[in-house]
């Protein structure tokens, strides 16, 4: 692996969806990816990298679980920030309903990809994790971002 002067995955506001907790979780995932990249670059003990990979898997699983739960709340009309808004809750409920099944399937596939990335050779691991996160934050979260921008 060639040395790098900057972070493998610098934070970008493009990764934010407009939800304080999810954006903090995204920042945490970015931080973990950079820690894994640093450990791989420093050729740390494989046990340290394995521990970081376990941590990112757990963090990703919890993050995706919370995203699914929130989409369900919006879909059912139970999301508190939407109560009291005329018209918007109905439109956002429709958006959430349209996104829910697809988002759940995408989340399962993302976890499978993360598990596969954990088994990647160290020289491909960092780029694989970066691509995995960018795919999640930009592509798969476009539904959430649209919903939160509409609130």
Secondary structure, 3 states (H helix, E strand, C coil): CCCCCCCCCCCCHHHCCCCHHHHHHHHHHHHHHHHHHHHHHCCCCHHHHHHHHHHHHHHHHHHHHHHHHHHHHHHHCCCHHHCCCCCHHHHHHHHHHHHHHHHHHHHHHHHHHHHHHHCCCHHHHHHHHHHHHHHHHHHHCHHHHHHHHHC
